[in-house]
Amino acid sequence: QTLFEKLDKKGHDNKIVLGNLINYTKKVQGINECEDLDCETYYLNDHIVFKEKTEVFLFKYRKLKRTIFSKLNKSY
């Protein structure tokens, strides 16, 4: 893939992650209704999964940024 294709894909992925974040913030409001430990555990597990997916996305994003800056530094 070319760098421009990677950037285009990352822009698309960014929109998906943003949508997931918006949905997650709405979903997490349900913890206010929890009355038992099972319910709270559900939200905790869901948070852990969301956090891991976000961290993977950010790792890949930072890697792409390093690649871009590396190529820019080589060209100057």
Order of alpha helices (4+ residues) and beta strands (2+ residues): alpha-alpha
